[in-house]
Amino acid sequence: HSRAVAVSDDGGATWSAVTRDDALIEPICQASLIAATDAGGGEVLLFSNPAHASRRVRMTARLSRDGGATWPAARLLHEGPAAYSSLAVLPGGDIGCLYECGEKDAYERIALARFSLAWLSEGADGAAADTAPPPRPKGAVPLPRLRKLMDTPLRDTSICRGPDGAWYLTGTVEPFWAYNEGIKVWRSKDLAAWEPLGMVWRYGESPWHK
């Protein structure tokens, strides 16, 4: 399998036809995609997922400098079982990848890989046998303490900052393992108060299964 891709040029109002990106192999699983700024001020895209055609293994981070047209740099973060992941730009400019992983099962623990864009940029395409990210550098800004983001129970969430400076959060609400409405979206200016914007995608007649 490979990742399905659609592109929007108008902030998500309309989308292109869905195509497959053969460089982004995966076993059908959630993935993470964010934009970041490199040391020269250029925008790059970062992508993470279990990079295997049929099994949830080999959590990999990739980098693109041409808007996702090509992915020339990649690093292997975890060789064994791995599943969902979430990328973020950390205070100080490092990249964080929070992901499910384990030795025998992908859901044994949640790990955080912290690395620089320079380290990721030097990774060879395919991430064949890369070592783990380098240790946290001296003087690096520590991660802030975790706090509750909102009171609504959500599953399969994704959050990003929009061109208007606001934060946008998507997710499914209860019941998680039966019929539900689909994927909802909220907007926040301060990551404290959240305004519901409605549905962004509705399920068909079939239940939502893992």
C-alpha positions as CSV (number, residue, x, y, z in Angstrom):
1,H,0.0,0.0,0.0
2,S,0.9,3.7,-0.3
3,R,-0.5,6.9,1.0
4,A,-3.5,8.6,-0.6
5,V,-2.9,12.3,-1.3
6,A,-5.2,15.2,-2.2
7,V,-4.1,18.8,-2.4
8,S,-6.0,22.0,-1.7
9,D,-5.0,25.5,-3.0
10,D,-7.8,27.4,-1.2
11,G,-7.5,26.6,2.4
12,G,-9.4,23.3,2.3
13,A,-12.6,24.6,0.6
14,T,-11.9,22.3,-2.4
15,W,-9.6,19.4,-3.1
16,S,-7.9,17.8,-6.0
17,A,-8.5,14.2,-7.1
18,V,-7.0,11.6,-4.8
19,T,-3.7,10.1,-6.1
20,R,-1.2,7.6,-4.6
21,D,2.3,8.6,-3.5
22,D,4.5,5.5,-4.0
23,A,7.2,7.1,-1.9
24,L,5.0,7.0,1.2
25,I,4.5,3.3,1.7
26,E,2.3,2.2,4.6
27,P,0.1,-0.7,5.8
28,I,-3.1,1.4,6.0
29,C,-2.6,3.5,9.2
30,Q,-2.8,6.9,10.6
31,A,0.1,9.3,9.7
32,S,1.2,12.8,10.6
33,L,2.0,15.7,8.3
34,I,3.2,19.2,9.3
35,A,5.0,22.2,7.8
36,A,8.2,23.6,9.4
37,T,10.8,26.3,8.6
38,D,14.4,25.3,8.1
39,A,17.5,27.3,9.2
40,G,17.5,29.2,5.9
41,G,13.9,30.3,6.2
42,G,12.5,27.8,3.7
43,E,9.3,25.8,4.3
44,V,9.6,22.1,4.5
45,L,7.0,19.3,5.0
46,L,7.5,16.5,7.5
47,F,5.8,13.2,7.4
48,S,5.8,10.2,9.8
49,N,4.2,6.8,9.6
50,P,5.0,3.1,9.9
51,A,6.9,2.7,6.6
52,H,6.0,-0.9,5.5
53,A,3.6,-2.0,2.8
54,S,1.7,-4.5,4.9
55,R,2.8,-4.4,8.6
56,R,2.7,-1.7,11.3
57,V,6.5,-1.5,11.8
58,R,9.4,0.8,11.1
59,M,8.2,4.2,12.3
60,T,9.9,6.6,9.9
61,A,10.1,10.4,9.6
62,R,10.5,12.0,6.1
63,L,11.3,15.5,4.8
64,S,10.2,17.2,1.6
65,R,11.5,20.6,0.3
66,D,9.1,20.8,-2.7
67,G,5.7,20.7,-1.1
68,G,5.5,16.9,-1.0
69,A,6.4,16.2,-4.6
70,T,9.4,14.3,-3.5
71,W,10.7,12.9,-0.2
72,P,14.5,12.6,-0.5
73,A,15.3,12.5,3.2
74,A,14.1,9.9,5.8
75,R,15.2,8.6,9.1
76,L,14.1,5.4,10.9
77,L,12.9,6.2,14.4
78,H,11.9,2.7,15.5
79,E,12.6,-0.6,13.7
80,G,9.9,-2.8,15.4
81,P,6.1,-2.6,15.7
82,A,4.8,1.0,15.6
83,A,1.4,2.6,14.7
84,Y,0.0,6.1,15.2
85,S,2.2,9.2,15.4
86,S,2.0,12.9,15.8
87,L,4.7,15.4,14.7
88,A,5.2,18.9,16.2
89,V,7.7,21.7,16.1
90,L,9.1,22.0,19.6
91,P,10.3,25.1,21.5
92,G,13.8,25.9,20.2
93,G,13.1,24.5,16.7
94,D,13.6,20.8,17.2
95,I,11.1,18.3,15.9
96,G,9.1,16.0,18.2
97,C,7.5,12.8,17.0
98,L,5.2,11.1,19.5
99,Y,4.3,7.6,18.5
100,E,3.0,4.2,19.6
101,C,5.5,1.4,19.6
102,G,6.8,-1.8,21.2
103,E,8.9,-4.9,20.8
104,K,6.2,-7.4,20.2
105,D,3.2,-5.2,19.7
106,A,2.7,-1.6,18.5
107,Y,0.7,-0.6,21.5
108,E,3.0,-1.4,24.4
109,R,4.1,2.2,25.0
110,I,4.2,5.7,23.7
111,A,7.6,7.1,22.8
112,L,8.8,10.6,22.0
113,A,11.7,11.1,19.5
114,R,13.3,14.5,19.5
115,F,15.6,15.5,16.6
116,S,16.7,18.4,14.5
117,L,15.8,19.2,10.9
118,A,19.5,19.0,10.1
119,W,19.7,15.4,11.4
120,L,16.6,14.5,9.4
121,S,17.9,16.2,6.3
122,E,21.0,14.0,6.3
123,G,19.0,10.8,6.3
124,A,19.2,8.7,3.2
125,D,16.0,8.0,1.2
126,G,14.4,4.8,2.6
127,A,15.8,5.0,6.1
128,A,17.3,1.5,5.6
129,A,19.3,1.1,8.8
130,D,19.4,4.5,10.6
131,T,20.2,4.8,14.3
132,A,18.0,6.4,16.8
133,P,17.9,10.2,17.0
134,P,20.8,11.8,18.7
135,P,20.5,12.6,22.4
136,R,19.0,15.9,23.5
137,P,21.6,18.7,23.1
138,K,22.9,20.6,26.1
139,G,20.9,23.8,26.6
140,A,17.8,22.5,24.7
141,V,14.5,24.0,25.7
142,P,12.6,21.5,27.9
143,L,9.1,20.4,26.9
144,P,6.3,22.2,28.7
145,R,4.1,20.2,31.1
146,L,1.1,18.5,29.7
147,R,-2.4,20.0,30.3
148,K,-5.9,19.2,29.3
149,L,-6.7,20.7,25.9
150,M,-10.5,20.4,25.9
151,D,-13.2,18.5,27.9
152,T,-14.8,16.7,24.9
153,P,-13.6,13.0,24.6
154,L,-12.0,12.6,21.2
155,R,-10.4,9.9,19.2
156,D,-7.9,10.0,16.2
157,T,-7.3,13.7,16.7
158,S,-5.1,16.0,14.6
159,I,-4.2,19.6,15.3
160,C,-2.5,22.3,13.2
161,R,-2.2,26.1,13.0
162,G,-4.0,27.8,10.1
163,P,-2.9,30.7,8.0
164,D,-5.2,32.9,10.1
165,G,-3.1,32.1,13.2
166,A,-5.8,30.1,14.9
167,W,-5.5,26.5,15.9
168,Y,-7.7,23.8,14.2
169,L,-8.5,20.5,15.9
170,T,-10.2,17.5,14.3
171,G,-11.5,14.3,15.8
172,T,-14.3,11.8,16.2
173,V,-16.6,11.9,19.3
174,E,-18.3,9.1,21.2
175,P,-19.4,6.5,20.5
176,F,-16.0,5.6,19.1
177,W,-16.6,2.0,18.0
178,A,-20.1,2.2,16.6
179,Y,-22.0,4.5,14.3
180,N,-21.2,8.1,14.9
181,E,-21.5,11.3,12.9
182,G,-18.0,11.5,11.5
183,I,-15.1,13.9,11.9
184,K,-15.7,17.3,13.5
185,V,-13.5,20.4,13.6
186,W,-13.0,23.0,16.3
187,R,-11.1,26.4,16.2
188,S,-9.2,28.1,19.0
189,K,-7.1,31.3,19.2
190,D,-5.5,30.5,22.5
191,L,-5.6,26.6,22.9
192,A,-8.1,27.2,25.8
193,A,-11.5,28.2,24.4
194,W,-12.7,26.0,21.4
195,E,-15.4,27.0,18.9
196,P,-17.1,24.1,17.2
197,L,-17.2,24.6,13.4
198,G,-19.2,21.5,12.5
199,M,-18.5,18.4,10.4
200,V,-15.6,18.1,7.9
201,W,-16.3,14.5,6.9
202,R,-19.3,12.2,7.3
203,Y,-19.2,8.4,7.4
204,G,-21.2,6.3,5.1
205,E,-23.7,3.7,6.2
206,S,-21.0,1.3,7.5
207,P,-19.8,1.4,11.1
208,W,-16.4,3.0,11.8
209,H,-14.0,0.1,12.4
210,K,-10.4,0.0,13.4
